[in-house]
Amino acid sequence: MITYAVLAQRLMRFVLEQASNECRRLEIDSTNQQPRIVERVFGVTQQSTTECPVCHAANSRESHVFAIDLESPLSVGSSSGLAAVLAGGSASVRRAESMARNGRNQKVGFLELVSSSLVRHDTQRAWCASCKKFQLLNTEKRVSNMPEAYLALNFPPLSSTLDSASAASSPLLNASTSAAKSAAAENAGSWQMTLPTAFALQMSDSEMQALPVDEMEGNRAQSRFDLVAIVSSIRDTRRGPEHLVVHVRDPNDSAAWLLFNDFLVQRVSEESATVFNDWWRTPSIAVYAKAESQSLQGAIQTIAHYHPYKISSRILTVPRSTLDSQQQSATAGMSQRWNSNRSSSNGRMRNAAVPLTKFEAEQLEHSEFQCALDAEFVVLEDARMEVFSDGTRQVHRPAVHGLARLSAVRANGGDLHGVPFIDDYVAISRPVFDLATQYSGIHAGDLTVGVSPYKLSTMKEVYKKLRLLIDSNCIIIGHGLKHDFRVCNIVVPLHLQKDTMLLYQSPSHIRPVSLRFLYWYFSRKSIQTREHSSVEDAQATLKVYESYVQCVAEGKSVETVLDDIYAVGSSMSWKLPDQKI
């Protein structure tokens, strides 16, 4: 079974390899005299030598890897590979089993693991071009050069750890087996170690060794590496499925660490980040920064020139999509509902959205823009749950939602105040479990390329628009923004959010007030009478927010207004006059 820890390592390797390949287009890599910028920053130079023990024919090659795979603590000191065991018969198998049993009782330090992983010897059966037949070839992989900036270390998965840990934490064990439970937990903690916050690599022509920082010698070629990030796997399945957490050293305080656990970010101690004593937390990736790294400012400027980080505001002033050419087949034979929602009179418009003007784009660039936003979602996968005989339910996996429509309206005043400038329907190619039409306003075919009556956009294009608003410090007004941003998988600073659900949340009342009721309370008009529309909801949210701002400006007590809202809502059983009983 592939764990998230292994998937994280594969993802990092894939991203760095793709970034390295893209660097071929950069000027800094136009010559073959120096490695690509990604290989300089993360790449570890590895020399591989293969020799035939019969004819002594050898060949060598040099390659770059972006992480060093650490050996398992159980395999340090073992010199026989799988191929050698299979070729040596039952005697080799018994010898390997004996070595493995002896190795389980030996404590292996982290620096010893690093040193043993810098030079690896293996034996594998392969074709010898000199002997013209298969031989047991001896292979040596030796690290010859370290990266200029960051060194990544991958920890191997330990299947025995998971089995022992499961036995140690089994709720079937009673109090009389506490000694056995403690022993199982100790055996499960194969990674019971403390990662050093820094270590030194001593390099020479013949060897490379990891040493403690206090053993650094001035007369030898050495480099110091400081721990800056740790990716760990949390495997306590009693509290939820396996997931990853990341510890990052605080750039403003070298003694403090930041924990990233899903959407939770908090300060933690150095000990909680570097100490691995619990079976349910295992390391996946450790990243060390080279203390005496060279300046990479020139390379960063080159990358910024070819790949600018800032997203152009043209995606809001002249909105286009790569799917536009595929939507022409959907223009004929549309129903009245579809035709009423299309804005074909203006080719620059996307559905109901009017693009930003040049003046508004300048406001956005100078962080003087604000908008009201709403999103509609569909259910991609239903929740998996188990219903017990007593009626209780246990959710094994929550429902998976996907963004279907994103709308944003102007909130800066002027002639276009309240007019949408984003109204994007997101093309979805995967099967949809439930369109939730009553709550999303999405009908069958609305999100299908070539069938939809709307101008569709890709998820990447919609995400870039949302990212542009956040990077431009745009104030975003909404109702229940936390849920919207979570499904969109984007983090928005709290100081940019104006959530009307929180603004009208009374500390003395648990029940949150719906947008529909708040809009009716302040305007005596109803919304969402048939189906939800993200444009209508965004405009309603803007009106509700403006009522709040007016209340504060006039010096009215917000608590008094909240008490009246809850009193009116309770008297009406929170049902509007036009709502069916």
C-alpha positions in Angstrom: 0.0 0.0 0.0 1.4 3.4 -1.0 1.2 5.9 1.9 0.9 9.6 1.7 4.5 9.9 2.9 5.7 8.1 -0.3 3.3 10.1 -2.4 4.7 13.4 -1.0 8.2 12.3 -2.0 7.1 11.4 -5.5 5.3 14.7 -5.9 8.4 16.7 -4.8 10.6 14.7 -7.2 8.1 15.2 -10.1 7.7 18.9 -9.5 11.5 19.5 -9.4 12.1 17.4 -12.5 9.5 19.3 -14.4 10.8 22.6 -13.3 14.3 21.5 -14.3 13.2 20.5 -17.7 11.4 23.9 -18.2 14.7 25.7 -17.3 16.0 24.6 -20.7 14.3 27.7 -22.1 16.1 30.1 -19.7 19.2 32.0 -20.7 21.1 30.8 -17.7 20.9 27.3 -19.0 21.8 28.1 -22.6 25.3 26.6 -22.2 26.2 23.1 -21.2 29.0 24.3 -18.9 26.8 24.6 -15.8 23.8 22.7 -14.5 20.3 24.1 -14.7 19.2 26.4 -11.9 16.9 23.8 -10.3 19.7 21.3 -10.3 22.0 23.9 -8.7 19.5 24.7 -5.9 18.2 21.1 -5.2 20.3 18.7 -7.3 22.6 16.2 -5.7 25.3 14.9 -8.1 25.5 11.1 -8.0 28.2 8.9 -9.6 27.1 5.4 -10.5 29.7 2.7 -11.2 28.8 -0.8 -12.4 31.5 -3.5 -12.5 31.4 -7.1 -13.6 33.3 -9.3 -11.0 34.2 -11.8 -13.8 35.7 -9.7 -16.6 36.1 -6.6 -14.4 34.5 -4.4 -17.1 33.2 -1.2 -15.6 31.3 1.8 -16.7 30.3 5.0 -14.9 27.8 7.7 -15.4 26.9 10.9 -13.6 23.3 12.0 -12.8 21.4 14.5 -10.7 18.8 13.5 -8.1 16.7 16.0 -6.2 16.7 14.1 -2.9 18.7 11.5 -1.0 16.8 8.4 -0.2 17.8 7.3 3.3 18.4 3.6 4.1 16.1 1.8 6.5 17.5 1.5 10.0 17.1 -2.2 9.7 19.3 -2.4 6.5 22.3 -0.3 7.7 25.3 -2.6 7.8 23.7 -5.2 5.5 25.7 -5.8 2.4 23.5 -8.2 0.6 20.8 -7.0 -1.8 17.7 -8.9 -2.9 19.4 -10.2 -6.1 22.3 -11.6 -4.1 20.0 -13.3 -1.7 18.0 -14.9 -4.5 21.2 -16.0 -6.3 22.8 -17.4 -3.2 20.1 -19.9 -2.3 18.7 -20.9 1.1 22.0 -20.2 2.9 21.9 -16.6 1.8 18.3 -16.3 2.9 19.1 -17.6 6.3 22.1 -15.3 6.6 20.0 -12.3 5.6 17.2 -13.2 8.1 19.8 -13.5 10.9 21.3 -10.1 10.0 17.8 -8.5 9.9 17.0 -10.0 13.4 20.3 -8.6 14.8 19.7 -5.2 13.2 16.3 -4.7 14.8 17.9 -4.5 18.2 20.5 -1.9 17.1 19.9 1.8 17.6 20.9 3.7 14.5 21.5 7.4 14.6 20.3 9.9 12.1 23.8 11.0 11.0 24.8 7.3 10.6 21.8 6.9 8.3 22.8 9.9 6.2 26.4 8.7 6.0 25.4 5.2 4.9 23.0 6.6 2.3 25.8 8.8 0.6 27.5 5.7 -0.6 25.5 2.6 -1.5 26.6 -0.8 -2.8 24.3 -3.2 -4.4 24.5 -6.5 -6.4 22.0 -7.2 -9.2 21.8 -9.7 -12.0 22.1 -7.8 -15.3 23.5 -8.2 -18.8 27.3 -7.8 -19.2 28.2 -6.5 -22.6 31.8 -7.8 -22.2 30.9 -11.4 -21.1 27.9 -11.5 -23.4 25.7 -13.0 -20.7 23.9 -12.2 -17.4 26.2 -11.7 -14.4 25.9 -10.5 -10.8 27.1 -7.0 -11.3 28.4 -4.9 -8.5 27.0 -1.4 -8.4 28.2 1.6 -6.4 26.3 4.9 -6.1 28.3 7.6 -4.5 27.2 11.2 -3.9 30.0 13.4 -5.3 28.5 16.9 -4.9 25.9 18.6 -2.8 23.3 21.2 -3.9 24.1 24.9 -3.5 21.0 25.7 -1.4 18.7 22.9 -0.2 19.3 19.3 0.6 16.2 17.0 0.8 16.2 13.7 2.6 13.5 11.1 2.0 12.7 8.7 4.8 11.8 5.1 3.7 8.5 3.6 4.7 8.6 1.0 7.4 5.8 -1.5 7.1 6.7 -3.2 10.3 6.2 0.0 12.1 2.6 0.2 11.0 1.8 -3.4 12.0 3.4 -3.0 15.5 1.8 0.4 16.0 -1.7 -1.0 15.1 -1.2 -3.8 17.7 0.1 -1.3 20.3 -2.9 1.0 19.9 -5.6 -1.7 19.5 -8.6 -0.9 21.7 -9.0 -4.7 22.2 -6.0 -4.7 24.6 -7.1 -4.2 28.2 -5.2 -2.7 31.1 -3.6 -6.0 32.0 -1.6 -5.9 28.8 -0.1 -2.4 29.3 3.4 -3.9 29.4 2.9 -5.7 26.1 1.4 -2.5 24.7 4.4 -0.4 25.8 6.7 -3.0 24.3 4.9 -3.0 21.0 4.9 0.8 20.9 8.6 0.8 21.5 9.2 -1.7 18.7 7.0 0.3 16.5 9.0 3.5 17.0 11.7 2.6 14.5 12.0 6.3 13.9 12.4 7.1 17.6 15.0 9.8 17.1 15.5 13.5 17.2 16.4 15.2 14.0 19.4 17.4 14.4 18.7 21.1 13.7 22.0 21.2 11.9 24.8 18.9 10.8 28.0 19.1 8.8 29.0 17.2 5.7 32.7 16.4 5.5 33.7 15.9 1.8 36.9 14.6 0.3 37.9 12.6 -2.8 37.4 9.3 -1.2 34.6 9.7 1.3 31.7 11.9 2.4 30.5 11.7 6.0 27.8 13.4 8.1 29.1 14.8 11.4 27.7 16.9 14.3 28.2 20.6 14.0 30.6 20.7 17.0 33.0 18.3 15.1 33.5 20.6 12.2 37.2 21.1 11.4 38.5 24.2 9.7 41.2 22.4 7.7 38.8 20.1 5.8 36.2 20.7 3.1 32.9 20.8 5.0 29.5 22.3 4.6 26.9 23.1 7.3 23.2 22.3 6.7 20.4 23.8 8.9 17.0 22.1 9.2 14.2 24.3 7.7 11.3 22.0 7.0 9.9 18.6 7.9 7.0 16.8 6.2 5.4 14.1 8.4 2.7 11.5 8.0 0.0 11.3 10.7 -1.3 7.7 10.8 -3.7 7.7 13.8 -6.6 6.2 12.0 -8.7 6.2 15.2 -9.1 10.0 14.8 -9.3 10.2 11.0 -7.6 9.1 7.8 -3.9 9.4 7.2 -2.8 12.9 6.3 0.3 15.0 6.0 1.5 17.9 8.2 4.4 20.3 7.6 6.7 22.0 10.1 8.6 25.0 8.8 11.1 27.1 10.7 9.8 30.6 11.3 11.9 32.9 9.0 11.5 35.8 11.5 12.5 33.7 14.6 15.0 30.9 14.1 14.0 29.3 17.4 10.3 29.0 16.6 8.5 26.7 14.2 5.2 26.9 12.3 2.9 23.9 12.0 0.8 23.6 8.8 -2.0 21.1 9.4 -4.6 21.4 6.6 -6.0 25.0 7.1 -4.6 25.2 10.7 -1.4 27.2 11.0 0.1 27.8 14.5 3.4 28.2 16.3 4.9 25.2 17.9 8.1 24.4 19.8 11.2 23.1 18.2 10.9 19.8 20.2 7.5 19.0 18.8 8.8 19.4 15.3 12.1 17.5 15.5 11.4 14.7 18.0 9.8 11.5 16.7 8.8 9.4 19.7 5.2 8.5 18.8 4.2 5.6 16.5 1.5 7.7 14.8 3.8 10.3 13.4 6.5 9.3 11.0 8.9 11.5 8.9 8.6 11.7 5.2 10.9 14.5 4.0 13.4 16.6 5.8 14.8 19.7 4.1 18.1 21.3 5.2 19.4 24.6 3.9 23.1 25.1 3.2 24.4 27.8 5.6 27.1 29.1 3.2 24.9 29.0 0.1 25.9 31.2 -2.8 23.7 34.1 -3.9 21.0 33.0 -6.4 19.7 36.5 -7.0 20.8 36.4 -10.7 19.1 33.1 -11.3 15.9 34.3 -9.5 15.8 37.5 -11.7 16.2 35.4 -14.8 13.3 33.1 -13.8 11.1 36.1 -12.9 11.8 37.6 -16.3 10.6 34.5 -18.2 8.0 33.4 -15.6 6.6 36.5 -13.9 4.8 35.7 -10.6 2.2 38.5 -10.9 -0.9 37.6 -12.8 -1.9 40.1 -15.5 -5.1 42.0 -14.9 -6.0 41.3 -18.6 -7.7 38.2 -17.5 -10.4 40.5 -16.0 -10.3 43.3 -18.6 -10.2 41.1 -21.7 -11.5 37.7 -20.4 -11.0 34.7 -22.6 -10.8 31.0 -22.2 -9.1 28.2 -24.0 -12.5 26.5 -24.3 -14.2 29.3 -26.3 -13.4 27.7 -29.6 -15.1 24.4 -28.5 -18.3 26.2 -27.4 -19.5 27.2 -30.9 -21.3 24.0 -31.4 -23.6 24.9 -28.5 -25.1 28.0 -30.0 -27.9 26.4 -31.9 -31.1 24.9 -30.6 -31.1 26.4 -27.2 -34.0 26.6 -24.9 -35.5 29.9 -23.7 -33.9 29.4 -20.3 -30.5 29.1 -21.9 -30.9 32.0 -24.3 -32.0 34.3 -21.4 -28.8 33.6 -19.6 -26.5 34.1 -22.5 -24.9 37.5 -23.2 -24.1 37.1 -26.8 -24.7 40.7 -27.6 -21.2 41.6 -26.3 -18.4 39.3 -27.3 -16.2 40.5 -24.5 -18.7 39.5 -21.9 -18.6 36.2 -20.2 -22.2 35.2 -19.4 -23.5 38.0 -17.1 -20.1 39.6 -16.4 -19.0 43.0 -17.6 -15.2 43.2 -17.8 -13.2 45.6 -15.7 -12.6 49.0 -17.1 -9.1 50.4 -17.3 -9.7 52.6 -14.3 -10.9 49.7 -12.3 -7.9 47.7 -13.3 -5.7 50.5 -11.9 -7.7 50.4 -8.7 -7.1 46.7 -8.4 -3.4 47.2 -9.1 -3.1 49.8 -6.3 -5.1 47.6 -3.8 -8.1 50.0 -3.9 -10.6 47.5 -5.1 -13.3 45.5 -3.3 -16.0 43.1 -4.5 -18.7 40.7 -3.3 -18.2 37.1 -4.2 -20.3 33.9 -4.2 -19.8 30.4 -5.5 -21.9 27.5 -6.4 -20.8 23.8 -6.0 -21.9 20.4 -7.2 -21.3 17.1 -5.5 -18.7 15.0 -7.3 -18.6 12.1 -4.9 -21.2 11.2 -2.2 -20.2 10.8 1.4 -19.4 7.3 2.6 -20.8 6.5 6.0 -21.8 3.6 8.2 -25.2 3.4 10.0 -25.3 1.4 13.2 -28.2 -0.5 14.7 -28.8 2.3 17.3 -29.3 4.9 14.5 -25.9 6.6 14.9 -23.8 7.2 11.8 -20.1 7.3 11.3 -18.7 9.2 8.3 -15.7 7.4 6.8 -15.3 9.9 4.0 -17.1 13.3 3.6 -18.7 14.3 0.3 -16.4 15.7 -2.3 -17.6 19.0 -3.8 -16.4 20.8 -7.0 -16.6 24.4 -8.0 -19.3 24.9 -10.7 -19.8 28.7 -10.9 -17.9 31.7 -9.5 -19.4 35.2 -9.5 -18.0 38.5 -8.3 -19.7 41.9 -8.4 -18.2 45.4 -8.0 -18.4 47.0 -4.5 -16.5 50.3 -5.2 -19.5 52.6 -6.0 -20.0 54.4 -9.3 -22.2 53.5 -12.3 -21.2 49.9 -12.3 -21.7 49.3 -8.6 -23.1 45.8 -8.0 -22.5 44.8 -11.7 -20.7 41.4 -12.0 -17.2 41.4 -13.5 -16.7 37.6 -13.0 -19.3 35.0 -13.9 -17.5 31.9 -14.8 -19.0 28.4 -15.2 -16.3 25.8 -14.6 -16.0 22.9 -17.1 -16.1 19.5 -15.3 -15.1 16.4 -17.3 -15.4 13.9 -14.5 -18.7 12.3 -13.5 -20.9 14.4 -11.2 -22.8 12.5 -8.5 -25.4 15.3 -7.8 -25.8 18.7 -9.5 -27.8 19.9 -6.5 -29.8 22.1 -8.9 -32.1 23.6 -6.2 -29.1 25.0 -4.3 -26.6 25.5 -7.2 -28.8 26.5 -10.1 -26.7 24.1 -12.3 -28.6 21.9 -14.8 -27.6 18.9 -16.8 -25.2 19.9 -19.5 -24.4 23.3 -18.1 -20.8 22.3 -17.3 -20.2 20.1 -20.4 -17.9 21.5 -23.2 -19.7 21.6 -26.5 -23.1 21.3 -24.8 -23.3 24.1 -22.3 -25.2 27.3 -23.3 -22.7 29.3 -21.3 -19.2 30.4 -21.9 -17.2 27.8 -19.9 -13.8 28.3 -18.3 -11.3 25.9 -16.9 -10.7 25.5 -13.2 -7.2 26.9 -13.7 -8.5 30.1 -15.3 -11.1 30.7 -12.6 -8.5 30.0 -9.9 -6.1 32.6 -11.5 -8.8 35.2 -11.3 -9.4 34.5 -7.7 -5.6 34.4 -7.0 -5.3 37.8 -8.7 -7.9 39.4 -6.4 -6.1 38.0 -3.3 -2.6 39.0 -4.5 -3.9 42.5 -5.2 -5.2 42.8 -1.6 -8.8 43.1 -2.8 -11.4 43.2 0.0 -13.8 40.2 -0.6 -17.3 40.4 0.8 -19.3 37.2 1.1 -21.5 35.0 3.2 -19.9 31.8 4.5 -16.5 32.5 2.9 -14.7 29.9 4.9 -16.6 27.1 3.2 -16.3 28.7 -0.3 -12.5 29.2 0.0 -12.0 25.7 1.4 -13.7 24.0 -1.5 -11.8 26.3 -3.9 -8.7 25.1 -2.1 -7.3 28.6 -1.5 -6.2 30.4 1.6 -7.3 34.1 2.0 -5.9 36.3 4.7 -8.6 37.2 7.3 -8.0 40.9 6.9 -9.2 40.6 3.3 -12.5 38.9 4.3 -15.8 40.6 5.2 -18.0 37.7 6.0 -21.6 38.7 6.6 -22.4 35.4 8.3 -19.8 36.3 11.0 -20.8 40.0 11.1 -24.4 39.1 11.9 -23.5 36.2 14.3 -24.6 37.0 17.8 -22.4 35.6 20.7 -25.6 34.8 22.6 -27.2 32.8 19.7 -25.7 29.7 18.2 -27.8 29.7 15.0 -26.2 31.5 12.1 -28.6 33.7 10.0 -29.1 32.7 6.4 -28.3 35.2 3.6 -31.9 35.0 2.4 -33.3 36.0 5.7 -30.8 38.9 6.2 -31.6 40.3 2.8 -35.3 40.1 3.4 -34.9 41.8 6.8 -33.1 44.8 5.4 -34.9 45.2 2.1 -38.2 43.3 2.5 -37.4 41.5 -0.8 -36.9 37.8 -1.4 -34.1 36.1 -3.2 -33.6 32.4 -4.1 -37.3 32.0 -4.8 -36.6 29.3 -7.4 -33.0 28.4 -7.8 -29.8 29.8 -6.5 -27.8 32.2 -8.6 -24.3 33.2 -7.6 -24.7 36.6 -9.2 -27.9 37.3 -7.2 -26.4 36.0 -4.0 -23.3 38.2 -4.4 -25.4 41.2 -5.0 -27.6 40.4 -2.0 -24.5 39.9 0.1 -23.3 43.4 -0.9 -26.6 44.9 0.2 -26.4 43.2 3.5 -22.8 44.3 4.1 -23.7 47.9 3.2 -26.5 47.8 5.8 -23.9 46.7 8.3 -21.6 49.5 7.4 -24.4 52.1 7.5 -25.4 50.8 11.0 -21.9 51.3 12.3 -21.5 54.7 10.6 -24.8 55.9 12.2 -23.5 54.8 15.6 -26.2 52.2 16.1 -25.6 49.2 18.4 -24.9 46.1 16.4 -26.0 44.0 19.3 -29.4 45.7 19.3 -29.8 45.0 15.6 -28.8 41.4 16.1 -31.3 41.0 18.9 -34.1 42.3 16.7 -33.1 40.0 13.8 -33.2 37.0 16.0 -36.5 38.1 17.6 -38.1 38.6 14.2 -36.7 35.3 12.9 -38.0 33.4 15.9 -41.5 34.9 15.6 -41.6 33.8 11.9 -40.0 30.4 12.6 -37.3 31.7 10.2 -39.6 31.3 7.2 -40.2 34.2 4.8 -43.7 35.3 3.8 -43.4 33.8 0.3 -41.9 30.5 1.6 -44.2 27.5 1.7 -45.2 26.2 5.1 
